[in-house]
């Protein structure tokens, strides 16, 4: 009897241990429940132009939420919101600029902070309907045309010499490619399959910001599997996503900036939702500016650190 009992205990222990050796890491979010995170980033940029060095620091806070509405063959129909967007930019020899989505701003202002603040405020009040894979990649933002039209209402009448620049920044901010990248920078880290400790997988996202379009390729590794969480690390490579220049006020701006980064994530194994994470990136290269009668090569170095924490109970 003791032998049978001991065997039964060992069998239960073995099955429990075996169950913890691997996990199906994909999104399994509860329908109609809102999942929310806070993403905080600090970026330092150093540029040299015409023998002078310019520095800028950008502190950003983003509160992002997603509510799954329906699952269809590994595709999740979800409502996405950028609930809060805050940025504080300090650039040498220039006044600081602060944008807070909680403030209404003024689309008719020639002040970039006021006009872009209005765009950000409208963005934070918008509900995007998206198709997301169970790995966190966005296939489509289904209502992007109508929402972008509403957000950009009035940009053609922004006064002053900065009007065309503000308009171009606003259009890039609410383009589908930019919004996809913003979402995927928070969601696209899962393999969508069963993995065990030591297993690896790859994820690619396109991230657009401030006129730069970057391809970020991350090699993820499952380091440790606990009862309810998975510890994941990632090594990333950052490179230009394309060669098309950005055109502002007749000037063509091309970026050739590349870099590397590291990330560490703690993920809920039941839902796939991120609980916390850190990210460090270093990028270096050149920005090329070409305008009628002039051209410049501007060496650029960008370093950033980010943290993410779940606000979902």
C-alpha positions in Angstrom: 0.0 0.0 0.0 2.8 2.4 0.9 4.5 1.6 -2.4 1.4 2.3 -4.4 0.8 5.6 -2.4 4.4 6.7 -3.0 4.1 5.9 -6.7 0.9 8.0 -6.9 2.6 10.9 -5.1 5.6 10.8 -7.4 3.3 10.5 -10.5 1.4 13.6 -9.4 4.7 15.5 -8.7 6.1 14.4 -12.1 2.9 15.6 -14.0 2.9 18.9 -12.2 6.6 19.5 -12.9 6.1 18.5 -16.6 3.3 20.9 -16.9 5.5 23.7 -15.9 8.3 22.9 -18.4 6.5 24.4 -21.4 3.6 26.8 -22.0 1.5 27.9 -25.0 2.5 31.6 -25.1 -0.1 33.5 -27.0 -2.9 36.0 -26.3 -5.8 34.5 -24.4 -7.4 37.7 -23.2 -10.8 37.7 -21.5 -13.5 39.2 -23.8 -14.8 42.7 -22.9 -12.2 43.1 -20.2 -9.9 46.2 -20.5 -6.1 45.5 -20.2 -4.0 48.6 -19.5 -0.3 49.4 -19.2 1.8 52.5 -18.6 4.8 52.9 -20.9 7.5 55.4 -19.7 10.5 56.4 -21.9 13.5 58.7 -21.6 15.3 59.5 -24.8 18.6 61.5 -25.2 19.6 62.7 -28.7 22.9 64.4 -29.7 23.4 65.9 -33.1 26.2 67.9 -34.7 25.5 70.4 -37.5 27.7 73.1 -38.9 30.3 72.5 -36.2 27.8 72.9 -33.4 26.5 70.2 -31.1 22.8 70.1 -30.2 21.3 68.0 -27.5 17.6 67.1 -26.7 15.9 65.1 -24.0 12.4 63.7 -24.5 10.4 62.3 -21.6 7.3 60.4 -22.6 4.4 58.7 -20.7 1.8 56.6 -22.5 -1.1 54.8 -20.9 -2.4 52.3 -23.4 -5.4 50.0 -23.2 -6.9 47.2 -25.2 -10.3 45.5 -24.9 -10.8 42.2 -26.8 -14.3 42.0 -28.4 -14.2 38.8 -30.4 -11.8 35.9 -31.3 -11.8 34.7 -34.9 -9.3 31.9 -35.9 -6.4 33.2 -33.9 -7.3 36.8 -34.8 -8.6 39.1 -32.0 -11.0 41.9 -32.9 -10.2 44.5 -30.2 -10.8 48.1 -29.2 -7.5 50.1 -28.7 -7.1 53.4 -26.9 -4.2 55.7 -26.2 -5.7 57.0 -23.0 -3.0 59.3 -21.9 -0.1 60.8 -23.9 2.5 63.1 -22.3 5.8 64.4 -23.8 8.2 66.9 -22.5 11.0 67.9 -24.9 14.1 70.0 -23.9 16.4 71.0 -26.7 19.5 73.1 -26.3 19.1 76.7 -27.4 15.3 76.3 -27.7 12.4 76.6 -25.3 11.0 73.4 -23.8 7.8 72.0 -25.3 5.3 70.0 -23.3 2.3 68.2 -24.8 -0.4 66.6 -22.5 -3.3 64.8 -24.1 -5.5 65.9 -21.1 -5.3 69.5 -22.4 -7.5 70.5 -25.3 -4.9 72.5 -27.2 -5.8 74.7 -30.2 -5.7 73.6 -33.8 -5.8 77.2 -35.0 -2.7 78.2 -33.1 0.7 78.8 -34.8 2.3 77.4 -31.6 3.4 73.8 -32.4 2.7 72.7 -28.8 -0.8 74.0 -28.9 -1.7 72.7 -32.4 0.0 69.2 -31.8 -1.6 69.2 -28.3 -5.0 69.4 -29.9 -4.2 66.5 -32.2 -2.9 64.5 -29.2 -6.1 65.3 -27.2 -8.3 64.1 -30.1 -6.1 61.0 -30.4 -6.5 60.1 -26.7 -10.3 60.3 -27.0 -10.5 58.0 -30.0 -11.4 54.3 -30.0 -9.6 52.3 -32.7 -11.0 49.0 -33.9 -8.1 46.7 -34.7 -7.5 43.1 -35.9 -4.6 41.6 -33.8 -3.0 38.2 -34.2 -2.4 36.0 -31.1 1.2 37.1 -31.2 0.3 40.8 -30.8 0.9 42.0 -34.4 -1.7 44.3 -35.9 -3.2 43.2 -39.2 -5.5 46.2 -39.7 -7.0 49.2 -38.0 -10.5 48.9 -39.4 -11.8 52.4 -38.7 -8.5 54.3 -39.4 -9.9 56.5 -42.2 -12.8 58.0 -40.4 -10.9 58.5 -37.1 -7.9 60.1 -38.9 -10.2 62.4 -40.7 -11.8 63.6 -37.5 -8.4 64.0 -35.7 -6.9 66.0 -38.5 -9.9 68.3 -39.0 -8.5 71.8 -39.3 -4.8 71.0 -40.0 -4.9 72.7 -43.4 -5.6 76.1 -41.8 -2.8 76.1 -39.1 -1.3 79.6 -39.5 2.3 80.8 -39.6 5.4 79.5 -41.2 5.4 76.4 -39.0 1.9 75.4 -40.4 3.2 72.9 -43.0 5.6 71.3 -40.5 2.9 70.9 -37.9 0.5 69.5 -40.5 3.1 66.9 -41.6 3.9 65.9 -38.0 0.1 65.5 -37.3 -0.4 63.4 -40.4 2.4 61.1 -39.5 1.2 60.9 -35.9 -2.2 59.4 -36.9 -1.1 57.4 -39.9 -2.0 53.7 -39.8 1.7 52.7 -39.9 2.6 54.9 -36.9 -0.4 53.7 -34.9 0.4 50.0 -35.7 4.0 50.6 -34.5 2.8 52.2 -31.3 0.5 49.3 -30.5 3.0 46.6 -31.4 5.7 48.2 -29.3 3.5 47.2 -26.3 1.9 44.0 -27.6 4.2 42.1 -30.2 6.4 39.9 -28.1 4.7 36.5 -28.0 5.6 33.4 -30.1 2.1 32.2 -30.6 3.1 28.6 -29.9 4.2 26.2 -27.1 7.7 27.0 -25.8 9.9 25.8 -23.0 12.8 27.3 -21.1 15.6 28.1 -23.4 13.5 28.2 -26.6 13.8 31.3 -28.9 11.6 33.1 -31.4 11.8 36.2 -33.6 9.5 39.2 -33.9 9.6 42.2 -36.3 7.8 45.5 -36.0 8.0 48.8 -37.9 8.1 51.8 -35.7 7.6 55.3 -37.0 8.3 58.4 -34.9 9.3 62.0 -35.8 9.8 61.1 -39.5 12.0 58.1 -38.8 10.7 54.7 -39.9 12.6 51.9 -38.2 12.5 48.1 -38.5 13.1 46.5 -35.1 13.9 42.8 -35.2 14.0 41.1 -31.8 15.3 37.6 -30.9 13.3 36.6 -27.8 14.2 33.8 -25.4 12.2 32.2 -22.6 14.6 32.2 -19.7 12.4 31.0 -16.9 8.9 29.5 -16.5 7.2 29.9 -13.2 3.7 28.8 -12.0 2.0 31.9 -13.4 4.6 34.0 -15.2 7.2 33.7 -17.9 10.5 35.6 -17.8 11.6 36.6 -21.3 14.6 38.4 -22.6 15.3 39.9 -26.0 18.2 41.1 -28.2 17.1 43.6 -30.8 18.6 45.1 -34.0 17.3 48.5 -35.2 17.7 49.6 -38.8 16.0 51.9 -41.3 12.7 50.4 -42.6 13.0 52.2 -46.0 14.9 54.8 -48.0 12.1 57.2 -48.9 12.9 60.7 -47.6 10.6 62.8 -45.5 9.7 66.1 -47.1 9.1 69.2 -45.0 8.8 72.7 -46.4 10.6 71.6 -49.6 13.5 70.0 -47.8 14.1 66.2 -48.1 15.3 64.5 -44.9 16.7 61.0 -45.0 17.7 58.9 -42.0 20.5 56.3 -41.9 20.5 55.4 -38.2 21.0 51.9 -36.8 21.4 50.4 -33.4 20.9 47.6 -30.9 18.9 47.1 -27.8 18.0 44.7 -24.9 14.7 44.0 -23.3 13.4 42.0 -20.3 9.7 41.1 -19.8 7.6 39.4 -17.3 4.4 37.9 -18.9 1.3 36.4 -17.5 1.2 32.8 -18.9 -2.6 32.5 -18.7 -3.4 35.6 -20.8 -0.1 36.5 -22.5 -0.4 40.1 -21.1 2.7 41.9 -20.1 3.1 42.5 -16.3 6.3 44.5 -16.4 9.3 45.1 -18.6 12.4 47.2 -19.3 14.1 48.3 -22.6 17.4 49.9 -23.5 18.4 51.1 -27.0 21.4 52.7 -28.5 21.3 54.1 -32.1 23.9 56.0 -34.2 24.1 57.3 -37.7 23.5 60.3 -39.9 20.6 62.4 -40.9 20.8 63.9 -44.4 19.0 67.1 -45.2 18.7 68.3 -48.8 17.1 71.6 -49.8 17.4 73.9 -52.8 21.0 75.3 -52.8 22.1 73.4 -49.7 22.7 70.0 -48.2 23.9 68.8 -44.8 25.0 65.6 -43.1 24.1 65.6 -39.4 25.7 62.9 -37.2 23.1 61.7 -34.8 23.3 59.5 -31.6 20.1 58.4 -29.7 20.0 56.6 -26.4 16.8 55.6 -24.7 15.5 53.7 -21.7 11.9 52.6 -21.2 9.8 50.8 -18.6 6.4 49.2 -18.9 4.1 48.1 -16.1 0.6 46.7 -16.2 -2.2 48.7 -14.6 -4.7 45.8 -15.0 -5.9 44.0 -11.8 
